[in-house]
Amino acid sequence: MALRNVVKRGDAILTKHCREVTEINDRIITLLDDMAETMREDMGVGIAAPQVGVARRVCIIEPEEGRLVEFINPEILESEGEQLSTEGCLSVPGMIGDVVRPQRLVVKYLDRYGNEKTEEFTDFEAVVVSHETDHLDGILYVDKATNVREAGEEPQEDMTEVEN
């Protein structure tokens, strides 16, 4: 495993639609391992391949310690409800913003062994999955966010609340 450089906002790769993985080989396994190490080093809860300079449909989440989920070619099958999330991103350091995300997602994906899985994610996990899969379509959270501000700043008073 190795740490990879995190690509920052302004790099064109972050605006690209990523290509599907057609073969799970040693390069993809190494990518998954390196992404996990990089995400943990930067204290993130998720990271997508374009954030480390690879335009492939691969992302991982670790919404809590010990719960690492690796997605290859994720496809959102169902999206339900809304929740307001205050988000940051390893590719947009020092900034946060408010984003409306689904309350519940059902995602089909391949794991590192090529097994097809279908899994439900709710609440915070749904936020993280939605954020990371957006990266695979060239979307940064700041493209959707309101009230983007420096981390640590108080939110604006006129923030719109979203009911769950």
N, C-alpha and C positions, 0 to 999 in steps of 0.2 A: 504494500500500500504506500501511497505517496500523497502528499499535499499538492493540490493544484491551485493555480492562481484563479481567483474569482473575477470574472469579467464584470466590469462596471457599466452602469447606464451610459449610453452614448455609443457603445460598441454595437455595430450592425448585427452581430449574431443574435443579440437579444430581441431583435425585431423579426427574425425569420421563423417561418413555419418549419419545424424540425421533421426530418425524414424518419420513416418507420425503420425499426431494426428488423432485418430480414434473416439474420442468423445470430444466435447467441453463442459467441465464441470467447476466447480468452481476453480479447480486447474489451468486450462488453463487461465481462466479470471484473476485470481490472478497473474499468470506469466506475462500476458500482462501488467497489471497495474504496477507490480514491475519493469518490463523491462523499461517502460516509465519513471518511477521515477529515476531509476538508470542511464539511458541514459541522462536525463536532468541534473542530479546532476554532471555527468562527462562531460557535455557540448558536447555530441555527437549528431550526426544527424541520427543515426541508431544503432540498436543493435539486435543481434540474440540470441536465447535461449542458444546455447552452450557457449556463452560468460558469461552466469550466471550459468553455470554448468548443463544445462538441454539439453539432446540430442534429442530434438523434433524439427520438422519443423515449427518453429514459429520465426518471426522476425518483427521488426517495423522500420518505418522511420519517421522522422520529419525534412524534408529538409528545412522547414521554420516554424517559430512559428505559431501555430494554424492549421498546416496541418499534423496531425498524421495519418499514415496509418498502420494498423495492418494486418499482413499476417499470415494466418494459411495454411499450405501445399501449399505454392506458387509454381506455375509452369510457367516457361517462355515459352510462345507460339510463340513469334516472337522476333527476335533480328536483328537490322539493324544499319548500319553505324559504325563509330569509332570516339572516342574522347580520347584525352590524359588527364588523371586526376592525380593530385597530391593528394595522399591519406594518411591518418593516420588511426589508429584503437585503440579503447579503450583497446584491448588485446595486443597491441604492443606499449606501451606508449613511447612517446618521439621520435618516428621515423616517417618518411614519405618516400614515394616512388612514382614513376611514373608508372601508369598502363593504358593500353589501354582498354577502356570500350566501350560498345555499345552506340550509340547516341540515340537510341530509343528501348524501350522494350514494349511488350504487355504481361501482367501477369494475370493469372487466380489464384484466391485464395479464401479462405473462410474468412469472417470477424468474429468477436467475437460472432455474433448471428447465425453463421452457414450459412449465405447467401453466395452463390457463386457470385463472382464478376470477371469481366474482365476489366482491366484498362490499359491505355497507359501511359508510363512514358518517358519523353525526357530530354535531357541535364543533368543537375546536378541530377535530380531525378532518371534518368536511372543509373547514376553512383552509387548512394546510394543503389538502389534496387539490382543492380548487386553485389555490395560489400557484402551486407547482405545475399543474397541468396547463394553466394559462401560459407559463413560460414556454411550453412546447409549441404553442401557437403564436409566439412572438409578442405576448402581452405582458407588460409589467403592471404591478398593482397600482402604480402611480397613473397609469392610463385610465383606470376606473375610479380612483380614489377621490374623495372630497377631503377638504381640510388637511392637505398635505403640509407637514410642518417638521421642524427639527425635533428629533427625539428629545423628550424632556419638556417640551413646550406644552402649555395647557391648550386643550381644544377650544375652538371658537364657541361662543354661547349659542349661536343659531343652528347648531347641529341638528339634523333631522334624525329622529329616532325611528327605528324599524322594529315592528313587533314580531316576535317569534311565533 
